[in-house]
């Protein structure tokens, strides 16, 4: 049974859930949701419905992420429940999600625990902003193009963003302002995305061991790589390989 206590409580407090939902329906690149204390969808916008490959919002209501998406990574509801339990919000986490045809998309996701003002019932509110595939037409792209090209070509090396900023004559403040304007990401998040994209590609298309991929993606420590990969994709490296590439090892 879907737990509607939280929504009823918010509605009684004057919060217009329907209006909030309508507003987020106007944002095609932002996925919005409210979940109950069991991490089941209560409210969703059209963008997340389309990402799930469904035709109607009601097809998501009362279901968890793992029940809706073909390739959720297996850890999203676990993260949701942790936020609800601890109240420790997730802010602008860089995450990869797989579409139904197994195409990778990158999002900045934020999740917050909220409580009904009368019953005190805890629930979850979240958004995921789909990042643009390219920003080459932006007026500042050429200013960053050499830096970005170098970062992409060398993301498999254990490099430091501060060193790269100096190499291309950027202060860290200017570099971060420019990358946020173009991509909505910090320079460090861009490097992480490049490394995780490379790791995903290697897991999909090669038979290299995870240990070899760790080194090829610029990590010196296997545990650090595994933590970042799971934080970004909600899969372990081997789970991702099996989910995307079948039984390829």
MIDOSE-1310 file (N, C-alpha, C; in nm, 2 decimals, decimal comma, always signed):
residues 249
xxxx	+0,08/-0,12/+0,00/+0,00/+0,00/+0,00/+0,09/+0,12/+0,00; +0,05/+0,22/-0,08/+0,13/+0,35/-0,09/+0,10/+0,43/+0,04; +0,20/+0,48/+0,10/+0,19/+0,56/+0,22/+0,16/+0,70/+0,18; +0,04/+0,75/+0,20/+0,00/+0,89/+0,16/+0,00/+0,98/+0,28
xxxx	+0,03/+0,93/+0,40/+0,03/+1,02/+0,52/+0,11/+1,15/+0,50; +0,23/+1,13/+0,44/+0,32/+1,24/+0,43/+0,26/+1,35/+0,34; +0,20/+1,31/+0,22/+0,14/+1,40/+0,13/+0,02/+1,47/+0,19; -0,06/+1,39/+0,26/-0,18/+1,45/+0,32/-0,13/+1,55/+0,43
xxxx	-0,03/+1,52/+0,50/+0,02/+1,61/+0,60/+0,07/+1,74/+0,54; +0,15/+1,73/+0,43/+0,20/+1,85/+0,36/+0,08/+1,93/+0,31; -0,01/+1,86/+0,25/-0,13/+1,94/+0,19/-0,20/+2,02/+0,30; -0,22/+1,95/+0,41/-0,29/+2,02/+0,52/-0,21/+2,14/+0,57
xxxx	-0,08/+2,14/+0,55/+0,01/+2,25/+0,59/+0,01/+2,37/+0,49; -0,06/+2,35/+0,38/-0,07/+2,46/+0,28/+0,03/+2,44/+0,16; +0,11/+2,33/+0,17/+0,20/+2,31/+0,05/+0,12/+2,25/-0,06; +0,12/+2,31/-0,18/+0,05/+2,27/-0,30/+0,13/+2,17/-0,38
xxxx	+0,12/+2,04/-0,34/+0,20/+1,94/-0,41/+0,17/+1,94/-0,56; +0,05/+1,96/-0,60/+0,01/+1,95/-0,74/+0,08/+2,06/-0,82; +0,09/+2,18/-0,76/+0,15/+2,30/-0,82/+0,30/+2,27/-0,84; +0,37/+2,21/-0,73/+0,51/+2,18/-0,74/+0,53/+2,08/-0,85
xxxx	+0,45/+1,98/-0,86/+0,46/+1,88/-0,97/+0,45/+1,94/-1,11; +0,35/+2,03/-1,12/+0,33/+2,10/-1,25/+0,45/+2,18/-1,29; +0,51/+2,25/-1,19/+0,63/+2,34/-1,22/+0,75/+2,25/-1,27; +0,77/+2,14/-1,20/+0,88/+2,05/-1,24/+0,85/+1,98/-1,38
xxxx	+0,72/+1,97/-1,41/+0,69/+1,91/-1,54/+0,74/+2,00/-1,66; +0,76/+2,13/-1,63/+0,81/+2,22/-1,73/+0,96/+2,22/-1,75; +1,03/+2,14/-1,67/+1,18/+2,13/-1,68/+1,21/+2,00/-1,73; +1,24/+1,99/-1,86/+1,26/+1,86/-1,93/+1,39/+1,79/-1,89
xxxx	+1,49/+1,86/-1,84/+1,62/+1,81/-1,80/+1,63/+1,79/-1,65; +1,52/+1,80/-1,58/+1,53/+1,78/-1,43/+1,43/+1,68/-1,39; +1,48/+1,57/-1,33/+1,39/+1,47/-1,28/+1,36/+1,50/-1,13; +1,23/+1,50/-1,10/+1,18/+1,54/-0,96/+1,10/+1,43/-0,91
xxxx	+1,11/+1,40/-0,78/+1,04/+1,30/-0,71/+1,02/+1,32/-0,56; +0,91/+1,27/-0,51/+0,89/+1,26/-0,37/+0,87/+1,11/-0,34; +0,94/+1,06/-0,23/+0,92/+0,92/-0,20/+0,88/+0,90/-0,05; +0,81/+0,80/-0,02/+0,76/+0,77/+0,12/+0,87/+0,71/+0,20
xxxx	+0,84/+0,68/+0,32/+0,95/+0,63/+0,42/+1,01/+0,49/+0,37; +0,94/+0,43/+0,28/+0,99/+0,30/+0,23/+1,06/+0,32/+0,09; +1,08/+0,44/+0,05/+1,15/+0,47/-0,07/+1,07/+0,44/-0,19; +0,93/+0,45/-0,18/+0,84/+0,43/-0,29/+0,79/+0,56/-0,34
xxxx	+0,78/+0,57/-0,48/+0,75/+0,70/-0,54/+0,61/+0,74/-0,50; +0,59/+0,86/-0,45/+0,46/+0,93/-0,43/+0,43/+1,03/-0,53; +0,53/+1,11/-0,57/+0,51/+1,21/-0,67/+0,63/+1,21/-0,77; +0,60/+1,22/-0,90/+0,71/+1,23/-1,00/+0,67/+1,33/-1,10
xxxx	+0,77/+1,38/-1,17/+0,74/+1,47/-1,29/+0,76/+1,39/-1,42; +0,72/+1,46/-1,53/+0,72/+1,39/-1,65/+0,86/+1,34/-1,70; +0,96/+1,42/-1,67/+1,10/+1,38/-1,71/+1,14/+1,25/-1,66; +1,11/+1,22/-1,53/+1,16/+1,09/-1,48/+1,07/+0,97/-1,53
xxxx	+0,94/+1,00/-1,56/+0,86/+0,90/-1,63/+0,91/+0,86/-1,76; +0,95/+0,96/-1,84/+1,00/+0,94/-1,97/+1,14/+0,86/-1,97; +1,22/+0,90/-1,87/+1,35/+0,83/-1,85/+1,33/+0,68/-1,82; +1,22/+0,65/-1,75/+1,19/+0,51/-1,71/+1,13/+0,44/-1,83
xxxx	+1,09/+0,51/-1,94/+1,03/+0,45/-2,05/+0,89/+0,41/-2,03; +0,82/+0,49/-1,94/+0,68/+0,46/-1,91/+0,59/+0,57/-1,98; +0,47/+0,55/-1,98/+0,38/+0,64/-2,05/+0,29/+0,72/-1,95; +0,29/+0,68/-1,83/+0,20/+0,75/-1,73/+0,26/+0,75/-1,60
xxxx	+0,24/+0,86/-1,53/+0,30/+0,88/-1,39/+0,25/+0,77/-1,30; +0,12/+0,73/-1,31/+0,07/+0,63/-1,22/+0,14/+0,50/-1,23; +0,21/+0,47/-1,34/+0,29/+0,35/-1,35/+0,41/+0,34/-1,25; +0,45/+0,46/-1,20/+0,56/+0,47/-1,11/+0,52/+0,47/-0,96
xxxx	+0,40/+0,53/-0,94/+0,35/+0,55/-0,80/+0,34/+0,42/-0,72; +0,40/+0,42/-0,60/+0,39/+0,30/-0,52/+0,50/+0,20/-0,54; +0,59/+0,23/-0,63/+0,70/+0,14/-0,67/+0,84/+0,20/-0,63; +0,93/+0,12/-0,61/+1,07/+0,16/-0,58/+1,15/+0,18/-0,71
xxxx	+1,26/+0,24/-0,70/+1,34/+0,26/-0,82/+1,38/+0,13/-0,88; +1,41/+0,03/-0,80/+1,45/-0,10/-0,86/+1,33/-0,17/-0,93; +1,21/-0,14/-0,89/+1,10/-0,20/-0,95/+1,06/-0,13/-1,08; +1,11/-0,01/-1,10/+1,08/+0,07/-1,22/+1,18/+0,07/-1,33
xxxx	+1,31/+0,08/-1,29/+1,41/+0,09/-1,39/+1,48/-0,04/-1,42; +1,51/-0,06/-1,54/+1,58/-0,19/-1,58/+1,72/-0,20/-1,53; +1,79/-0,09/-1,51/+1,93/-0,09/-1,47/+1,96/+0,02/-1,36; +1,90/+0,00/-1,25/+1,91/+0,11/-1,15/+2,04/+0,11/-1,07
xxxx	+2,11/-0,01/-1,07/+2,24/-0,02/-1,00/+2,22/-0,09/-0,87; +2,10/-0,11/-0,82/+2,07/-0,19/-0,70/+2,10/-0,12/-0,57; +2,15/+0,01/-0,57/+2,18/+0,07/-0,45/+2,11/+0,21/-0,42; +2,02/+0,24/-0,52/+1,96/+0,37/-0,51/+1,86/+0,38/-0,39
xxxx	+1,77/+0,27/-0,38/+1,68/+0,27/-0,27/+1,75/+0,26/-0,14; +1,86/+0,19/-0,13/+1,94/+0,19/-0,01/+1,99/+0,33/+0,03; +2,04/+0,40/-0,07/+2,08/+0,54/-0,04/+1,96/+0,62/+0,00; +1,84/+0,61/-0,06/+1,72/+0,68/-0,02/+1,69/+0,66/+0,13
xxxx	+1,69/+0,53/+0,16/+1,65/+0,49/+0,30/+1,75/+0,54/+0,40; +1,88/+0,55/+0,36/+1,98/+0,61/+0,45/+1,96/+0,76/+0,47; +1,92/+0,83/+0,37/+1,89/+0,97/+0,38/+1,77/+0,99/+0,48; +1,67/+0,91/+0,45/+1,55/+0,92/+0,54/+1,58/+0,89/+0,68
xxxx	+1,66/+0,78/+0,70/+1,69/+0,74/+0,84/+1,79/+0,84/+0,91; +1,89/+0,89/+0,84/+1,99/+0,97/+0,91/+1,97/+1,12/+0,90; +1,90/+1,16/+0,80/+1,88/+1,30/+0,77/+2,00/+1,36/+0,71; +2,10/+1,28/+0,66/+2,22/+1,33/+0,60/+2,19/+1,35/+0,45
xxxx	+2,17/+1,48/+0,41/+2,13/+1,50/+0,27/+2,24/+1,47/+0,17; +2,20/+1,44/+0,05/+2,29/+1,43/-0,07/+2,28/+1,55/-0,15; +2,39/+1,62/-0,17/+2,39/+1,75/-0,24/+2,48/+1,74/-0,37; +2,42/+1,76/-0,48/+2,49/+1,76/-0,61/+2,59/+1,65/-0,63
xxxx	+2,54/+1,53/-0,60/+2,63/+1,41/-0,63/+2,63/+1,38/-0,78; +2,75/+1,36/-0,83/+2,76/+1,33/-0,97/+2,73/+1,18/-0,99; +2,63/+1,15/-1,06/+2,59/+1,01/-1,08/+2,56/+0,97/-1,22; +2,59/+0,85/-1,26/+2,56/+0,80/-1,39/+2,43/+0,72/-1,38
xxxx	+2,35/+0,73/-1,48/+2,23/+0,64/-1,49/+2,22/+0,58/-1,63; +2,17/+0,46/-1,64/+2,16/+0,39/-1,76/+2,02/+0,40/-1,81; +2,00/+0,44/-1,94/+1,87/+0,44/-2,00/+1,83/+0,30/-2,03; +1,70/+0,28/-2,08/+1,65/+0,15/-2,12/+1,74/+0,08/-2,22
xxxx	+1,80/+0,16/-2,31/+1,88/+0,10/-2,42/+2,03/+0,10/-2,38; +2,05/+0,12/-2,24/+2,18/+0,11/-2,18/+2,28/+0,22/-2,23; +2,22/+0,34/-2,26/+2,30/+0,45/-2,29/+2,33/+0,53/-2,16; +2,45/+0,58/-2,14/+2,49/+0,64/-2,02/+2,44/+0,79/-2,02
xxxx	+2,39/+0,83/-1,91/+2,36/+0,97/-1,88/+2,42/+1,01/-1,75; +2,46/+1,14/-1,74/+2,52/+1,19/-1,62/+2,43/+1,29/-1,56; +2,41/+1,29/-1,43/+2,32/+1,38/-1,35/+2,39/+1,43/-1,23; +2,34/+1,55/-1,19/+2,38/+1,60/-1,05/+2,25/+1,58/-0,97
xxxx	+2,26/+1,49/-0,87/+2,15/+1,45/-0,79/+2,16/+1,50/-0,65; +2,04/+1,55/-0,60/+2,03/+1,59/-0,46/+1,91/+1,53/-0,40; +1,92/+1,49/-0,27/+1,81/+1,43/-0,20/+1,81/+1,48/-0,06; +1,69/+1,51/-0,01/+1,67/+1,57/+0,12/+1,56/+1,49/+0,20
xxxx	+1,59/+1,47/+0,33/+1,48/+1,42/+0,42/+1,39/+1,54/+0,46; +1,26/+1,51/+0,45/+1,16/+1,61/+0,49/+1,06/+1,54/+0,59; +1,00/+1,62/+0,67/+0,90/+1,57/+0,76/+0,77/+1,65/+0,75; +0,66/+1,57/+0,76/+0,53/+1,64/+0,76/+0,52/+1,73/+0,89
xxxx	+0,47/+1,85/+0,87/+0,46/+1,94/+0,99/+0,37/+1,90/+1,10; +0,28/+1,81/+1,08/+0,18/+1,77/+1,18/+0,21/+1,63/+1,24; +0,23/+1,53/+1,15/+0,26/+1,40/+1,20/+0,40/+1,37/+1,22; +0,49/+1,45/+1,17/+0,64/+1,43/+1,18/+0,68/+1,31/+1,09
xxxx	+0,60/+1,27/+1,00/+0,64/+1,16/+0,91/+0,75/+1,20/+0,82; +0,86/+1,11/+0,82/+0,97/+1,14/+0,73/+0,95/+1,08/+0,59; +1,01/+1,15/+0,49/+1,00/+1,11/+0,36/+1,12/+1,17/+0,28; +1,12/+1,16/+0,15/+1,24/+1,20/+0,07/+1,19/+1,28/-0,04
xxxx	+1,26/+1,40/-0,07/+1,24/+1,48/-0,18/+1,37/+1,49/-0,26; +1,37/+1,47/-0,39/+1,49/+1,47/-0,47/+1,48/+1,53/-0,61; +1,59/+1,57/-0,66/+1,59/+1,61/-0,80/+1,72/+1,56/-0,86; +1,72/+1,53/-0,99/+1,84/+1,49/-1,07/+1,84/+1,58/-1,19
xxxx	+1,94/+1,66/-1,21/+1,96/+1,74/-1,33/+2,04/+1,67/-1,43; +1,99/+1,64/-1,55/+2,06/+1,58/-1,65/+2,16/+1,68/-1,71; +2,29/+1,64/-1,71/+2,39/+1,73/-1,76/+2,39/+1,73/-1,92; +2,42/+1,84/-1,98/+2,43/+1,85/-2,12/+2,54/+1,77/-2,18
xxxx	+2,52/+1,71/-2,29/+2,62/+1,62/-2,36/+2,74/+1,71/-2,40; +2,72/+1,83/-2,44/+2,83/+1,91/-2,49/+2,80/+2,06/-2,46; +2,91/+2,14/-2,46/+2,89/+2,28/-2,44/+2,98/+2,36/-2,54; +3,00/+2,30/-2,65/+3,10/+2,35/-2,75/+3,05/+2,49/-2,80
xxxx	+2,92/+2,52/-2,80/+2,88/+2,64/-2,85/+2,88/+2,76/-2,75; +2,91/+2,73/-2,63/+2,92/+2,83/-2,53/+3,04/+2,92/-2,56; +3,02/+3,05/-2,53/+3,12/+3,15/-2,57/+3,25/+3,13/-2,50; +3,25/+3,06/-2,38/+3,37/+3,04/-2,30/+3,43/+2,90/-2,33
xxxx	+3,37/+2,83/-2,42/+3,43/+2,69/-2,45/+3,57/+2,70/-2,50; +3,60/+2,79/-2,59/+3,73/+2,80/-2,65/+3,84/+2,83/-2,55; +3,80/+2,91/-2,45/+3,89/+2,95/-2,34/+3,93/+2,82/-2,26; +3,84/+2,73/-2,25/+3,87/+2,61/-2,18/+3,91/+2,49/-2,26
xxxx	+3,90/+2,50/-2,39/+3,91/+2,38/-2,48/+4,05/+2,31/-2,46; +4,16/+2,38/-2,45/+4,29/+2,32/-2,44/+4,30/+2,24/-2,30; +4,25/+2,31/-2,20/+4,24/+2,24/-2,07/+4,16/+2,12/-2,07; +4,04/+2,12/-2,13/+3,95/+2,01/-2,14/+4,01/+1,90/-2,22
xxxx	+4,07/+1,93/-2,33/+4,14/+1,83/-2,42/+4,25/+1,76/-2,35; +4,33/+1,84/-2,27/+4,44/+1,78/-2,20/+4,39/+1,69/-2,09; +4,28/+1,73/-2,02/+4,23/+1,66/-1,91/+4,17/+1,52/-1,96; +4,10/+1,53/-2,08/+4,05/+1,41/-2,13/+4,16/+1,31/-2,18
xxxx	+4,26/+1,36/-2,24/+4,37/+1,28/-2,29/+4,45/+1,22/-2,18; +4,45/+1,28/-2,06/+4,54/+1,24/-1,95/+4,46/+1,19/-1,83; +4,33/+1,17/-1,84/+4,25/+1,13/-1,72/+4,30/+1,00/-1,66; +4,37/+0,92/-1,74/+4,42/+0,80/-1,69/+4,55/+0,81/-1,61
xxxx	+4,59/+0,93/-1,59/+4,71/+0,96/-1,51/+4,67/+1,01/-1,38; +4,76/+0,99/-1,27/+4,73/+1,05/-1,14/+4,76/+1,20/-1,13; +4,67/+1,28/-1,20/+4,70/+1,42/-1,21/+4,62/+1,50/-1,10; +4,67/+1,62/-1,07/+4,60/+1,71/-0,98/+4,54/+1,83/-1,06
xxxx	+4,42/+1,87/-1,02/+4,35/+1,98/-1,09/+4,43/+2,11/-1,07; +4,49/+2,13/-0,95/+4,57/+2,25/-0,92/+4,69/+2,26/-1,01; +4,75/+2,15/-1,04/+4,86/+2,15/-1,14/+4,82/+2,18/-1,28; +4,70/+2,13/-1,32/+4,65/+2,15/-1,45/+4,61/+2,30/-1,47
xxxx	+4,55/+2,36/-1,36/+4,51/+2,50/-1,36/+4,64/+2,59/-1,39; +4,74/+2,56/-1,32/+4,87/+2,63/-1,34/+4,92/+2,61/-1,48; +4,92/+2,49/-1,53/+4,97/+2,46/-1,66/+4,90/+2,55/-1,77; +4,77/+2,57/-1,75/+4,70/+2,65/-1,85/+4,66/+2,79/-1,80
xxxx	+4,74/+2,84/-1,70/+4,73/+2,98/-1,66/+4,59/+3,02/-1,61; +4,53/+2,93/-1,53/+4,40/+2,96/-1,47/+4,42/+2,97/-1,32; +4,36/+3,06/-1,25/+4,34/+3,05/-1,11/+4,23/+2,95/-1,08; +4,23/+2,89/-0,97/+4,13/+2,79/-0,94/+3,99/+2,85/-0,94
xxxx	+3,98/+2,98/-0,89/+3,85/+3,05/-0,89/+3,80/+3,07/-1,03; +3,88/+3,11/-1,12/+3,84/+3,13/-1,26/+3,80/+3,00/-1,32; +3,89/+2,90/-1,30/+3,86/+2,77/-1,36/+3,73/+2,71/-1,32; +3,71/+2,72/-1,19/+3,58/+2,66/-1,14/+3,46/+2,74/-1,19
xxxx	+3,47/+2,87/-1,20/+3,36/+2,95/-1,25/+3,33/+2,91/-1,39; +3,43/+2,90/-1,48/+3,41/+2,86/-1,62/+3,35/+2,72/-1,63; +3,40/+2,63/-1,56/+3,35/+2,49/-1,57/+3,20/+2,48/-1,52; +3,17/+2,56/-1,42/+3,03/+2,56/-1,37/+2,94/+2,62/-1,47
xxxx	+2,99/+2,73/-1,54/+2,91/+2,80/-1,64/+2,88/+2,70/-1,76; +2,98/+2,63/-1,80/+2,96/+2,54/-1,92/+2,89/+2,41/-1,89; +2,93/+2,35/-1,78/+2,89/+2,21/-1,75/+2,81/+2,19/-1,62; +2,81/+2,29/-1,54/+2,74/+2,28/-1,41/+2,82/+2,19/-1,31
xxxx	+2,95/+2,17/-1,34/+3,04/+2,09/-1,26/+3,16/+2,16/-1,22; +3,23/+2,12/-1,11/+3,36/+2,16/-1,08/+3,46/+2,09/-1,16; +3,58/+2,15/-1,17/+3,69/+2,08/-1,24/+3,71/+1,93/-1,19; +3,71/+1,92/-1,06/+3,73/+1,78/-1,01/+3,62/+1,69/-1,05
xxxx	+3,49/+1,74/-1,05/+3,38/+1,65/-1,10/+3,40/+1,62/-1,24; +3,45/+1,71/-1,33/+3,47/+1,68/-1,47/+3,58/+1,56/-1,48; +3,68/+1,57/-1,40/+3,79/+1,47/-1,40/+3,73/+1,34/-1,36; +3,65/+1,34/-1,25/+3,58/+1,22/-1,21/+3,49/+1,16/-1,32
xxxx	+3,41/+1,24/-1,38/+3,33/+1,19/-1,49/+3,41/+1,13/-1,60; +3,51/+1,19/-1,64/+3,60/+1,14/-1,75/+3,65/+1,00/-1,71; +3,70/+0,99/-1,59/+3,76/+0,86/-1,54/+3,65/+0,76/-1,53; +3,53/+0,79/-1,48/+3,43/+0,69/-1,47/+3,37/+0,65/-1,61
xxxx	+3,37/+0,75/-1,70/+3,33/+0,71/-1,84/+3,43/+0,62/-1,90; +3,56/+0,64/-1,88/+3,66/+0,55/-1,93/+3,65/+0,41/-1,87; +3,62/+0,41/-1,74/+3,61/+0,28/-1,67/+3,49/+0,21/-1,72; +3,38/+0,28/-1,74/+3,26/+0,21/-1,80/+3,29/+0,15/-1,94
xxxx	+3,35/+0,23/-2,02/+3,38/+0,18/-2,15/+3,47/+0,06/-2,15; +3,57/+0,06/-2,07/+3,66/-0,05/-2,06/+3,59/-0,18/-2,00; +3,50/-0,16/-1,91/+3,42/-0,27/-1,85/+3,33/-0,33/-1,96; +3,28/-0,24/-2,04/+3,18/-0,28/-2,15/+3,25/-0,35/-2,26
xxxx	+3,37/-0,30/-2,30/+3,43/-0,34/-2,43/+3,55/-0,42/-2,42; +3,61/-0,44/-2,30/+3,74/-0,51/-2,29/+3,72/-0,63/-2,20; +3,82/-0,71/-2,20/+3,83/-0,82/-2,10/+3,93/-0,79/-1,99; +3,98/-0,67/-1,98/+4,07/-0,63/-1,88/+4,02/-0,66/-1,74
xxxx	+4,11/-0,70/-1,65/+4,07/-0,72/-1,51/+4,04/-0,58/-1,45; +3,96/-0,58/-1,34/+3,93/-0,46/-1,27/+4,06/-0,39/-1,22; +4,15/-0,47/-1,17/+4,28/-0,42/-1,12/+4,35/-0,34/-1,23; +4,35/-0,39/-1,35/+4,41/-0,32/-1,46/+4,34/-0,19/-1,50
xxxx	+4,20/-0,19/-1,49/+4,12/-0,08/-1,52/+4,14/+0,03/-1,42; +4,16/-0,01/-1,29/+4,19/+0,09/-1,19/+4,31/+0,18/-1,22; +4,41/+0,11/-1,26/+4,54/+0,18/-1,30/+4,52/+0,27/-1,43; +4,45/+0,21/-1,52/+4,42/+0,28/-1,65/+4,34/+0,40/-1,63
xxxx	+4,26/+0,41/-1,53/+4,18/+0,53/-1,50/+4,24/+0,63/-1,40; +4,36/+0,61/-1,38/+4,43/+0,71/-1,30/+4,43/+0,70/-1,15; +4,38/+0,58/-1,10/+4,37/+0,56/-0,96/+4,49/+0,47/-0,91; +4,54/+0,51/-0,80/+4,65/+0,43/-0,74/+4,60/+0,33/-0,63
xxxx	+4,48/+0,35/-0,59/+4,42/+0,27/-0,49/+4,29/+0,20/-0,53; +4,29/+0,07/-0,53/+4,17/-0,01/-0,57/+4,05/+0,03/-0,49; +4,06/+0,05/-0,36/+3,94/+0,08/-0,28/+3,89/+0,21/-0,31; +3,97/+0,31/-0,34/+3,93/+0,45/-0,37/+3,85/+0,44/-0,50
xxxx	+3,90/+0,37/-0,60/+3,83/+0,35/-0,73/+3,70/+0,29/-0,71; +3,69/+0,18/-0,64/+3,57/+0,11/-0,62/+3,46/+0,20/-0,55; +3,51/+0,27/-0,45/+3,41/+0,36/-0,38/+3,36/+0,47/-0,47; +3,45/+0,53/-0,55/+3,40/+0,63/-0,65/+3,31/+0,57/-0,75
xxxx	+3,34/+0,45/-0,81/+3,26/+0,39/-0,91/+3,12/+0,36/-0,86; +3,12/+0,31/-0,74/+2,98/+0,27/-0,68/+2,91/+0,40/-0,65; +2,98/+0,51/-0,60/+2,91/+0,63/-0,57/+2,85/+0,69/-0,70; +2,92/+0,68/-0,81/+2,88/+0,74/-0,94/+2,78/+0,66/-1,01
xxxx	+2,78/+0,52/-1,00/+2,70/+0,44/-1,09/+2,60/+0,35/-1,01; +2,62/+0,34/-0,88/+2,54/+0,25/-0,79/+2,57/+0,11/-0,82; +2,67/+0,08/-0,90/+2,71/-0,06/-0,92/+2,86/-0,08/-0,87; +2,89/-0,20/-0,84/+3,03/-0,23/-0,83/+3,08/-0,25/-0,97
xxxx	+3,21/-0,24/-0,99/+3,26/-0,26/-1,13/+3,22/-0,39/-1,20; +3,22/-0,50/-1,13/+3,18/-0,63/-1,19/+3,03/-0,63/-1,21; +2,95/-0,57/-1,12/+2,81/-0,57/-1,14/+2,77/-0,49/-1,27; +2,85/-0,38/-1,29/+2,82/-0,30/-1,41/+2,86/-0,38/-1,53
xxxx	+2,97/-0,45/-1,53/+3,01/-0,53/-1,64/+2,90/-0,63/-1,68; +2,85/-0,70/-1,58/+2,75/-0,80/-1,61/+2,62/-0,74/-1,65; +2,58/-0,62/-1,59/+2,45/-0,56/-1,63/+2,46/-0,51/-1,77; +2,57/-0,46/-1,82/+2,58/-0,39/-1,95/+2,63/-0,49/-2,06
xxxx	+2,72/-0,57/-2,02/+2,79/-0,66/-2,12/+2,76/-0,80/-2,10; +2,65/-0,83/-2,03/+2,61/-0,97/-2,01/+2,71/-1,05/-1,92; +2,76/-1,16/-1,97/+2,84/-1,24/-1,89/+2,99/-1,22/-1,93; +3,02/-1,12/-2,01/+3,16/-1,09/-2,04/+3,24/-1,07/-1,92
x	+3,36/-1,13/-1,91/+3,45/-1,11/-1,80/+3,58/-1,06/-1,84
